[in-house]
Amino acid sequence: GRAAETPRAAQRQRDRLLRTLPNKRLNLVPRRVLQALGLTEPVVGVFRPHGRKHYSVVYTDRSGRKCTRAFSWAYQDEIDAYAQAIALRKKALRRRTA
């Protein structure tokens, strides 16, 4: 059998290695946006394309097709655009699991 400590040691090793890797996101969500919404890290599935003034959300619609929607901050606050993108992502995930 395995020792009870083996899985914990493997998790510690994995966590140590993950800390040394660079961030996967190419365009980070500004810290001020995350803090304004009470988040510590960006939401999975909501991203910020390079050189653009919007957040994109990739989701699956009711018929199972992949869709993308953009939330611009050209005419509204960036924090509001990110909050709307998060809301759509959560709604799409709820629909998928229901």
N, C-alpha and C positions, 0 to 999 in steps of 0.2 A: 504494500500500500504506500500511499504518499504521506509525508509528514504534513501536519496541519499548517506549518509555517511556509510551505512551498508556494501556494498561490499568492500569499501576501508578499513574499520576496519577489515574485514575478511582477506583481503590480507596482511595487516600489521601483524595480528596474525599468519598467515601461514608463512610469511617470518621470523618472530621471532622464530618460532618453527624449521624451516629448519636450521637456524644458529646453533641451539643447537645439531642437529643430527651429527653423525660422517660421514665422507666422504664415499660414496658408493663404490668408486674405491679401490680395494685391493692393486693394484700396480700403483702408481702414475707415470705419465709422468714427467720426470725431468723438473724443471722450466727453465733450460738453453735451453732445446729443444723448449719449448713453446715460450720463448722470442726470440729465433733465427728466428722463423716463424711468429712473431708478434701476437701471440695468448695469451689470458689471462686465458683460461681454456681449458682442453682437448676436442678433438672432439668426439662427440657421435658416437659409432660404431667402434672406433679404440681403441684397448686396448693392454696392455703389459702383457703377461703371466708371472707369477712368475718364476724366475730362468732361463728364456729364453732370448736370444738375438735377439728378433724380435718383431714387432708389428703385430697384427692380425686384419683383417677386416672381418666382417661378412656382406654379401650382398646377394641380390636376383638376380639370373641371368635372362636372357631373357625368359626362359621357366618357371620361377617362383620357381625354386629350391633354397634353401639356400646354399650358398657357403662360404668358408673361404679361405682367402689367407694371407700368411705371408710375411713380408718384413724384412729381416734380416739386422742387422748392423755388421755382422761379417766381411764382405768384403767391406763395405761402411760406411759412416758416419751415426750415429744414427739420426741426423737431416734430412738427405736425405731419410732415410728409413721411418721416420714419415711423411714427405712431400708426398712421393709416396703413402703411405697408405691413407692419406687424399684425394689425387687426385682420387684414385680408388673408395673410398666411395662416393665422390661427383659425379663421373661419373655414378655410379650405381644408385644413387638417381635421377639423371637427366633422366636416361633411364626409371626408374619406373614411373615418373610423366609425361613423354612425351606420 
